[in-house]
Amino acid sequence: MRRPFVLAAAAALLCAGCSTADAGTGGDSAAASPSAEASSGPRSTVRAAVAALRESRAAFRQEIELEGERKVYGLTVTGDFDFAADRGHLALDLPGGAIDHSDQVFADGRIYLSGVQGIGEDTWGVMDRDRAEAHYLLRAPLNDPEHLLQQIAAMREVSREGEENVQGVRTVRYRGILDHRTLTWRMAPDTRTTMQQARDALGGDLPVFADAWIDSRGRLVQTRTQVNMSRTRSTLTMSLSDIGEPVRVTVPRAADTVPVSEVGGILNG
């Protein structure tokens, strides 16, 4: 009897709060980073593409589709990011959400957020980037795009799936899986506990797949992570463009910011 209950609880982490901006739970950051074993072949190709992007800049668009209880929710994250300089800006949209839009700025080791509940409309919340945590399955802490790249680089059992056209670019798709350690990296403690219970109930890692599309120049064009369990499905697709183009970031004035220690709601991951 416990197995279906635990799996349902884990599935709820995919889209709980999709139509509301419920409060999140803070806590200490996860101590471990994604596993990174020596590899060759397809896995090396993926890791090399991710490493190259993390030394560059790019525009991106994330489309997050959450399906459960006969409903489908769509969340989009768009922005530009200088991965080498750890600076960027994001715009988040969740149609129908209690908070349906938010802007985020990454700079100087901090994340600035608009639309935070409990502070003024024209005031930005600010917190240290390394203190942000994920509260939902397949979501990055405060939508940090580099977190997703690190997970893609850590995927295991990578295979070459064939050639595909993506955004008008000829690419090769590589598919792998995310192990439990990679999946739960930087999750909030309560979320990580639920994921561990689900793993124990299954007797192994949750079925989470990851894909990376790489062009002939070894550049990452698109990534995707996906899980389908207990009649609940989540897919996160990130498309990349304008690689190498300059990224301009406007940091909010200190007078317009308020420190925050906890940020919740599906919009913020």
N, C-alpha and C positions, 0 to 999 in steps of 0.2 A: 504493500500500500504506500510505502514511503517513496518509492522510486517515481511514480507519476507526479506526486506532489512536489518533489524537489525539482524535477524537470520543468514543471509548470512555473515554479518560482524563478528558475533560470530564464525561461522563455519570457517571463514578465520583464526582465531586465532589458529586453530588446525595445519595447515600446511603451513601458509604463510611463504615464505622464505625458504622452504625445499630445494630448489636447489641453494639458494644463502645465503651469510652470511650478511644479512642486519643489519644495526645498530639498537640497542635497545634504549629504553628510560629509564632513571633513575628516581629516586624519592624517597620519604619517604617510609619506610617500613610500611606494614600494621600493625595497632595497635593491632588488635584482633587476638587471637589464635583460633584454631578450637574449636567449641563448644564441651563441655564434660559434658553430663548429667549423673546422676546416672542411672545405668542399671543393668539388671540381665540376666541370661541365655546366649544365643548366643553372645550377645554384650559383656558381661563380659568376655566370653572365648576369644574373639578376642582382647579385650583390655589387658587382662592378657598376651597373647602371645606377643603382641607388647611391653608391658612393660618389659618383660623378655629379649627380644632381645635388647632393648635399654640399658640394663645393661651388654651386652655381645659384642661379635665380630662375624663377618661373612664375607664370600665372597658373592658376588652377581653379577647377570647379568640382566640388564634391556633390554628388547626389546620393542621398541616404533614403532608402525606401524601407519602411517598417510596415509589416503586414501581420495583423493578428485580430482575433475576435471579429472576423469578416469586415475589417476596415483596413484601408491602406493610407499611411501617412507619408508625406514627402517633405523632406528637409533639405535645403540647399545651402552650401557654404562656398562662397566665391572669394577670390583674393589674389594677391601677389605676395611672394615671399622670397627674401634673400636668405637662403639657407646658410650660406657661408658667414654672413654677418648676423644671423639670428634676429632678423628684423622683417616685419611684414604686417599686412592688414587684411582683415577678413570681414565679410558681410554675411550674416546668417538670416535665413528666412524660413519660418514655419507657419504656413497659411493655416489660420484657424486656431493657433495657439494662444494661450493667455497672454504671452509675450511673443509676438509674431516676427519681431526683427531685433537684431542686435549687431553692433559693430565691435570688432576687437582689434587691438593694436599690440603687436609684439615688438618690444625694443628694450635694450639694456637689461636683459634678464627678467623683465616684467611683462605682464599681460594686462592691458587696459580694456575694460568692458563697459559698454553702454547698456542701458535697459535693465540694470540690476535692481531687483525688488528691494524697497526699503531705503533707497537713496534718491536724491533729487533727479528730475528728468534730464537736466543738463550736466549732471555730475557723472564722472567715470569711476567705476570701481577699479582698483588696482591690486594685484597680488603677484608674488614671485612666481615665475614660470615653473620652477622646479617643485613648487608646492601644489600645483594643480593635479587633480585626480579624475579618473574616469568613473562614472556612476552607472554606465550602461554598457552592455555587451557590444563590441565592435565600435565603440566610440573612443575618440582620443580625449585626453584631458584638455578641457576648454578648446576643443577642435584643433589642437596643435598638429599641423600637417606633417611635421617632422616625426612625430610619434608613429604615424601610419607608415612612413618610409622605413623606419626602423623595424617595424613588424614585418613589412614585405621582405626586407633583407634577411630576416631571421626565419623565413618559411622553410619547411623541411620537405623531403621527398619531392623535390622539384623535377618536373618533366617538361620537355618541349612538346607543345600541343599542336604546332603548325602555324602557317602564315595567315594573317587576317588584316584587313584594312580598317584602320581606326582613325577617325578624323581626317580621312583622305590620305593617310600615311600607311605605307606597307610595313607591317610589324610582324614579329613572332610572339606568340602568346606562350607564356610559361605558367604552369600551375603547380601549386604545392599546398601544404596544410600549415596551420598555425598550431603549435603545441600549447599546452596549458600554461606554461611559464610565460610564453610570448603573449598569449591572449590576455592574461591577467596582469601584465606588467603595468604598474602605476594605477591600478584600480583602487578605489576606496576600500577600506577594510571590510565593510559590511557586504559590498558587492563581491569582493574576492571570496568571502566566506560562502556566499550562495553558489558561486561558480565551483568552489571546491566540493561542496555538497553534491552538486549536479554531476561532477566528474566521478565522485565516489559511487553515486547511484548507477551511472552508466558502466562503471568498471573500466573507464579509460577516458581519454580526452574527448571533448565535445567535437562534433564534426564541423570544423570551420575551415573553409577553403580560401585560398588566396591566389590571385592571378596578377601577372605583370606583362604588359605589352611593350616590347622594345624594338626600336627601329634599326635600320641597317648601320647607323652610326653609333649604336650602343646607347642611345638615349631612351630614357623611360618616357613613354607616351601616355600610358594609362595603368591604373591599378584597380583591383577590386577585392574586397573581402566579403564573404557570404556565409550565412549559417541558416539552416532550416531544421527546426525541431519543435515538437509538441504543437504542431499546427501554427507555428509562428515563424516568420521569415524576416531576415534583415539582410540588406545588400548595401554596401558602401562602395561607390565607384568614384574614383578621382581621375579627372582628365587634366593633362598638363599641356601648356602651350607657352609660346614666347620665351623659350628657355634662353637664358643669358641676357635678357633685356633688363635694363635698369629698373629698380624698385624704389619708389619714393614713399616714405613713411612720415606722417605728421603725428608727433607724440603729443598727447593732451598736456596742457599746462598743469603744473603741480597744484595750483590753486583750484583746479577743476576736478581733482581726484580725491577719493576717499579709500583708505585701505580696507580690503575685505579678506576674510579668512575662509569663508564658505560661499560657494556659488552653486546653486542647484538648478534643476529643470532640464528637460530634454534638449532644449536649444543649446545648452552649454556642455552637453556630454556628461 
